[in-house]
Amino acid sequence: MNSFKKIGLVIGLMFAFIACQDDSKPNYQYMPNMYEPVGYETYEEVDFLPNGSEAMLPPANTINRGWLPYDIANSPEGKEIARLNTSPLDSLNSEENLAVGGQLYTIYCAICHGDKGKGQGTLVKREKILGVPSYDDAARNITVGTTYHTMQYGLNSMGSYASQMNNTEMWQVSEYVMKLKQDLTK
């Protein structure tokens, strides 16, 4: 029995010695491109684009999703320029625009600004976000253009909504905010 323990100890030491050997040879890689990425420089000539590194035109008959670049800068001067903007929406459809704007306001804005625009939304009441303004604050002098500008770029702790809403929807919400401001000042 004692000899079995000695043989087991010798075999165990052999395994420990073999396991501690420095075998630096790397293992076989099944898909080496996944482990060793190929880097491309931004303006490098590449062979998978037809003109080298030039972007192609959109395919024929593609649908424009309504995104247009906003040409007013994200700066205090840009916000003053935006103050003069008026809504490009059709005034004959103002009731429909306000209805859609109200729905979008409830989805995106009411959680912070409140249903009436007093700056007392659920997150403010729970003290998760502080400093949300009321729309009737005369010092802020918000207009439909500054509201759109703020939704486009964001302001302070409010992020941009340009990726969640298209231009028409942001103008609809801006008009609804002006309606809430008018209701608060009555």
Wavefront OBJ file of the C-alpha trace (Angstrom):
o trace
v 0.000 0.000 0.000
v 2.877 2.316 0.828
v 4.408 1.660 -2.583
v 1.169 2.744 -4.310
v 1.350 6.086 -2.502
v 4.961 6.530 -3.604
v 4.113 5.714 -7.240
v 1.143 8.136 -7.126
v 3.371 10.845 -5.667
v 5.986 10.334 -8.409
v 3.336 10.441 -11.155
v 1.816 13.591 -9.610
v 5.219 15.283 -9.512
v 5.799 14.331 -13.159
v 2.491 15.917 -14.174
v 3.291 19.060 -12.203
v 6.729 19.267 -13.833
v 5.256 18.813 -17.329
v 2.513 21.374 -16.677
v 5.024 23.993 -15.582
v 7.114 23.751 -18.755
v 7.255 27.002 -20.795
v 5.793 25.944 -24.120
v 5.487 29.311 -25.935
v 4.208 27.874 -29.171
v 0.802 29.475 -29.972
v -2.238 27.350 -30.531
v -3.884 26.893 -33.886
v -6.279 29.730 -34.812
v -9.463 28.581 -36.484
v -10.345 32.003 -37.947
v -7.273 34.235 -37.699
v -9.070 37.315 -39.144
v -11.217 37.432 -36.035
v -8.161 37.546 -33.770
v -5.891 39.735 -35.877
v -7.983 42.564 -37.360
v -7.013 44.285 -40.566
v -6.828 48.056 -40.035
v -7.715 50.564 -42.700
v -6.715 54.204 -42.747
v -9.605 56.608 -43.258
v -8.609 57.925 -46.668
v -6.510 54.976 -47.784
v -6.962 53.515 -51.251
v -9.035 50.365 -50.815
v -9.929 47.761 -53.368
v -13.543 47.066 -52.361
v -14.841 50.535 -53.389
v -15.089 51.127 -57.138
v -13.281 54.478 -57.084
v -10.663 53.669 -54.477
v -11.598 55.568 -51.326
v -14.528 57.540 -52.685
v -18.032 57.068 -51.320
v -20.689 56.152 -53.826
v -23.961 57.872 -54.661
v -27.110 56.393 -53.122
v -28.797 53.725 -55.237
v -31.471 54.838 -57.676
v -35.067 55.125 -56.365
v -34.080 55.182 -52.695
v -36.416 56.846 -50.234
v -35.372 60.021 -48.438
v -36.192 59.537 -44.769
v -36.665 63.244 -44.122
v -33.359 64.041 -42.472
v -32.019 67.407 -43.463
v -28.931 69.040 -42.029
v -29.598 71.850 -39.573
v -27.587 74.837 -40.728
v -27.619 76.881 -37.508
v -24.580 76.418 -35.260
v -24.746 74.971 -31.772
v -23.636 78.150 -30.009
v -25.225 81.041 -28.085
v -25.112 83.092 -31.277
v -26.782 80.244 -33.170
v -29.535 80.081 -30.575
v -30.169 83.824 -31.004
v -30.404 83.296 -34.761
v -32.795 80.384 -34.166
v -34.973 82.657 -32.003
v -36.072 84.408 -35.206
v -37.108 81.174 -36.960
v -40.765 80.436 -37.456
v -42.336 77.042 -37.921
v -42.340 75.816 -41.524
v -45.442 73.677 -40.882
v -48.677 74.469 -42.674
v -50.827 76.740 -40.496
v -54.003 75.230 -41.973
v -53.160 71.946 -40.244
v -52.381 73.521 -36.875
v -54.918 71.407 -34.951
v -53.487 68.184 -36.378
v -49.920 69.375 -35.758
v -50.753 70.268 -32.145
v -52.398 66.866 -31.613
v -49.346 64.999 -32.950
v -47.032 67.383 -31.080
v -48.954 66.706 -27.858
v -48.553 62.950 -28.258
v -44.837 63.283 -28.948
v -44.457 65.719 -26.038
v -46.057 63.158 -23.724
v -43.635 60.490 -24.933
v -40.384 62.465 -24.949
v -40.761 65.629 -22.859
v -43.387 65.239 -20.130
v -41.221 62.937 -18.016
v -39.024 65.948 -17.174
v -41.008 69.081 -18.113
v -44.391 67.832 -16.838
v -47.712 67.542 -18.654
v -48.414 71.273 -18.354
v -44.852 72.488 -18.990
v -44.251 73.721 -15.441
v -40.965 71.859 -15.110
v -42.412 69.394 -12.596
v -42.276 66.069 -14.400
v -41.932 62.692 -12.711
v -38.135 62.734 -12.766
v -38.051 66.216 -11.241
v -40.485 65.222 -8.489
v -38.299 62.215 -7.674
v -35.241 64.516 -7.711
v -33.495 62.514 -10.425
v -33.047 65.660 -12.551
v -32.977 69.184 -11.175
v -33.210 72.595 -12.808
v -35.851 71.842 -15.444
v -37.386 75.204 -16.427
v -41.033 76.115 -16.611
v -42.224 77.395 -19.973
v -43.777 80.517 -18.433
v -40.394 81.787 -17.185
v -40.181 85.259 -18.710
v -36.392 85.402 -18.349
v -35.958 82.465 -20.728
v -38.028 84.032 -23.547
v -38.473 80.779 -25.440
v -39.790 80.824 -28.994
v -40.712 78.097 -31.431
v -37.281 78.509 -33.053
v -35.305 78.207 -29.795
v -37.386 75.191 -28.808
v -36.528 73.485 -32.090
v -32.866 74.477 -31.696
v -32.789 72.992 -28.181
v -34.341 69.726 -29.380
v -31.874 69.610 -32.270
v -28.731 70.036 -30.155
v -29.818 69.570 -26.541
v -29.125 71.965 -23.668
v -27.512 71.338 -20.267
v -28.696 67.924 -19.032
v -31.229 67.566 -21.866
v -29.781 65.610 -24.747
v -30.515 66.007 -28.433
v -33.706 64.496 -29.830
v -32.581 64.731 -33.460
v -32.069 60.981 -33.629
v -35.501 60.134 -32.146
v -37.687 62.553 -34.101
v -37.582 63.826 -37.658
v -37.728 67.541 -38.517
v -41.512 67.680 -38.860
v -42.043 65.995 -35.511
v -39.633 68.362 -33.766
v -41.490 71.345 -35.232
v -44.805 69.834 -34.085
v -43.463 69.454 -30.544
v -42.096 73.013 -30.686
v -45.534 74.344 -31.613
v -47.096 72.326 -28.794
v -44.576 73.790 -26.336
v -45.620 77.260 -27.469
v -49.251 76.295 -26.824
v -48.306 75.146 -23.306
v -46.426 78.416 -22.745
v -49.484 80.373 -23.860
v -51.721 78.339 -21.514
v -49.396 78.984 -18.569
v -49.293 82.753 -19.085
v -53.096 83.075 -19.072
l 1 2 3 4 5 6 7 8 9 10 11 12 13 14 15 16 17 18 19 20 21 22 23 24 25 26 27 28 29 30 31 32 33 34 35 36 37 38 39 40 41 42 43 44 45 46 47 48 49 50 51 52 53 54 55 56 57 58 59 60 61 62 63 64 65 66 67 68 69 70 71 72 73 74 75 76 77 78 79 80 81 82 83 84 85 86 87 88 89 90 91 92 93 94 95 96 97 98 99 100 101 102 103 104 105 106 107 108 109 110 111 112 113 114 115 116 117 118 119 120 121 122 123 124 125 126 127 128 129 130 131 132 133 134 135 136 137 138 139 140 141 142 143 144 145 146 147 148 149 150 151 152 153 154 155 156 157 158 159 160 161 162 163 164 165 166 167 168 169 170 171 172 173 174 175 176 177 178 179 180 181 182 183 184 185 186
